[in-house]
């Protein structure tokens, strides 16, 4: 799943290990998520979003959500 995890992590000046420790996962999980090779569980997505204080949708791209408003 496309995500902005790496950008948010780097903006905070965190290493992958520091982020992993903060959200209680392995460094390998952070590496895989940043490489878009692993999709986090819903609770993990919410934990990461809460850590960065952003909505889940801002951190993770929803491929099923249309940006178009059908009522316009």
C-alpha positions in Angstrom: 0.0 0.0 0.0 1.3 3.4 -0.9 2.1 5.5 2.1 3.9 8.6 3.4 5.5 6.8 6.3 9.2 7.4 5.3 8.5 11.2 4.8 6.8 11.6 8.2 9.6 9.6 9.9 12.4 11.6 8.3 10.6 14.9 9.0 10.7 13.9 12.7 14.4 13.0 12.5 13.7 9.4 13.5 15.5 6.3 12.5 13.6 3.2 11.4 14.6 1.6 14.7 13.4 4.6 16.8 10.0 4.6 15.0 9.7 0.8 15.4 10.4 1.0 19.1 7.9 3.9 19.6 5.1 1.9 18.0 6.2 -1.5 19.3 7.0 -3.3 16.0 10.2 -4.6 14.5 12.5 -2.5 12.4 11.9 -5.0 9.6 8.2 -4.2 9.7 8.9 -0.5 9.3 11.3 -1.2 6.4 8.7 -3.4 4.7 6.0 -0.8 5.1 8.1 2.0 3.8 9.0 -0.2 0.8 5.3 -0.9 0.3 5.9 -4.6 0.6 3.8 -5.0 3.7 0.4 -3.6 4.5 0.0 -2.9 8.2 -3.0 -4.2 10.2 -5.8 -1.7 10.8 -4.7 -1.2 14.5 -1.1 -0.7 13.4 -2.2 1.9 10.8 -4.1 3.8 13.5 -1.2 3.5 15.9 1.2 5.0 13.3 -1.2 7.7 12.4 -1.7 8.6 16.1 2.0 8.7 16.6 2.4 11.2 13.8 -0.8 13.0 14.9 -2.4 12.7 11.4 -5.4 11.0 10.0 -4.9 7.5 8.7 -5.9 8.6 5.2 -3.0 11.2 5.3 -0.4 8.5 6.1 -1.8 5.6 3.9 -3.2 6.0 0.4 -6.7 4.5 0.0 -6.8 3.0 -3.5 -10.5 2.6 -3.4 -11.3 6.2 -2.5 -12.2 8.5 -5.4 -11.1 12.1 -5.2 -14.1 13.0 -7.3 -17.3 14.2 -5.7 -20.2 12.6 -7.7 -22.6 15.3 -6.4 -20.8 18.3 -8.0 
